[in-house]
Amino acid sequence: MSGVYGFTHRRSSGVSGGPYAEANLATHVGDLAEAVAENRRRFADRRGVASDRVVWMDQVHGAAVAVVDGPRNEPPVADALVTASPGLVLAVLVADCVPVVLLGDDVVGVAHAGRRGAAAGVVLRTVEAMRELGATAIDANLGPAICGDCYEVPAQMQHEVDTDLPGSACSTRGGTPGLDLRAGLARQLEGLGIATQVSPTCTAESPHLFSHRRDGVTGRQAAYAMLG
Ligand SMILES: [Zn+2]
């Protein structure tokens, strides 16, 4: 089996309005529940699965990984999902945080790697969970996220994150302390022997993507992976 994966954007098929237009997939951001339900139904449709075959998460900026093998009534409280079951779509919601897709032989995973989760090791733990399920060769794909030019943080925070995730410290466009989480994550993954592709796209600079830092009240796009 091989993994399929992808990333949605604001103009993926959806019915949300205002700051959530059009294809917000998150239930926790203030959008109408009926609109999100319809957007999620369309998301599942486009992947060719029934809605209950998509596993979402209750994301908490932590490092917990949920191993799933079938539909869940309630989304697991976790920031990463791993499965060895074909036809199950694992979805992660983001709007600046790094969406991480991991494709193994017969095992796939996704992770939500924002500043806190990335520093707490959510991607390391996802790789561990996949290897426990038998994955040997794993490829990683880091999707659209806020870039180091845009992601300004206090110097102390930059130092703390770079201590936990070396390679993530950078300077912003304005010359202030910044974080490039994808650079840190790529270094971490390559240290694990995992070939990593990094999207050049910055959410804060791309009007077709949701960006929490740019817009405050906004929706979430998804990254997903499935064994096909
Ligand atoms: Zn940027």
Boltz pocket constraint, residues with backbone or C-beta under 6 A from the ligand:
constraints:
  - pocket:
      binder: B
      contacts: [[A, 145], [A, 146], [A, 147], [A, 148], [A, 149], [A, 150], [A, 151], [A, 202], [A, 203], [A, 204], [A, 205]]
      max_distance: 6.0
